[in-house]
Amino acid sequence: MTAVHFGAGNIGRGFIGLLLHEAGHDLVFVDVNAPLIAAIQAADSYRVIEIGSGGREQTVTGFTAIDSAADRDAAVAAVATADIATTAVGPSVLRFIAPVIADALRLRATDAAPLIVMACENALQATDQLRADIVAQLADAPEALERAIFANTAVDRIVPTADAAGGLDVRVEPFCEWAIEVAPFGEAVPSIPGAHFVDDLAASIERKLFTVNTGHATCAYLGRAAGYEFVHEAVADVQVRAAVEAALRETSQLLVTRHGFDAEVQDAYRETVLSRFANAALVDPVTRVGRQPLRKLSRHERFMSPAAALAELGTTPVALLAAVGAALRFRVDDDTESIELADLLTTQSPEQVIGPVMGIEPQHPLFDALLAVVSAAADDARG
């Protein structure tokens, strides 16, 4: 069995690649980072090192790598004969991967089992997004879509910045979760022991996105504002932790209402998440976690989606909007999105920021409260 994984970075090697290896797949990593691909091609193994309480060390073998920028045909050929194709590249990059998978489906033998395609991204319904991009590429050959099965997933593992001295080895937290929707597979559910298959993936995705991702980003933005360098330092601050907990209580309220989660179970999940953030062994910079604030503030992401839903239910979120205010003030010199956001706040009106960036229209019940938050951030940005 062979699995092609797009994205040979830390998450690809330390999470999805690891679980596919443990499921018995030979791995083919595909990336455009030539030095990284060369290092993988030259290696026989790498280690995944879990750091923190209960951590263990695992060794991954049986892999190769392809530089799709230098040898696109090799990437297409690998996908055309693979059993599974997965991604961990970031939602905005999926459209660049779609043509490769589309061309692979054109070449795939008609009598082969369908290629299982799963986008493992921190985004809602990411595989649906990837499928739509592939459909557009196959407008002249729609029958090729029958050679694939597309399944949405929810993924959760904190993978901090790599230690350059560690080579290909990856440091990760002990906790990981890979949920896959079961319906697309019918009776032919694949065997991936490290993953679990669920009937209602939307609930799993939103619980993770609105708890882990919302909380992690809130720690980063409030921690940065308070002068902390690492997430574990931020969450150890009584005031920061209280603010993060308040934001997650608001998202928990939404999750319990929308998906019927047991309130006590959700409370326990929230506390587990906070304990993960406190793992000092991760040494995870707030600047890494807070990167790309424009994406994180977009309409269907970790802040606007739950905040808008709460407003629609008649509750104006307070702690979530405080986190949004901190995100609007997040600045990192080498993060282009934070610089672009600062420019928008100083050159555009708050209304012009809210619509294009956050996707909230003036008639929405969240708009007025959000306008006050953005206006205050704009005033600060202008000095």
HUUR-V307667 format. One record per helix or strand. SS is the DSSP state (hx for helix, st for strand). FROM is the first residue (numbers start at 1). TO is the last residue. Records with the same first field share a line. If there is no record, write none. Layout:
# HUUR-V307667
SS = FROM-TO + FROM-TO
This chain:
# HUUR-V307667
st = 2-6 + 26-31 + 45-50 + 57-61 + 63-67 + 84-87 + 115-119 + 148-150 + 153-156 + 170-172 + 177-181 + 196-198 + 230-230 + 285-285
hx = 10-22 + 34-42 + 72-80 + 91-107 + 126-137 + 142-147 + 164-166 + 183-185 + 201-225 + 231-236 + 238-259 + 263-277 + 280-282 + 286-289 + 293-296 + 304-312 + 319-328 + 336-347 + 350-358 + 367-382
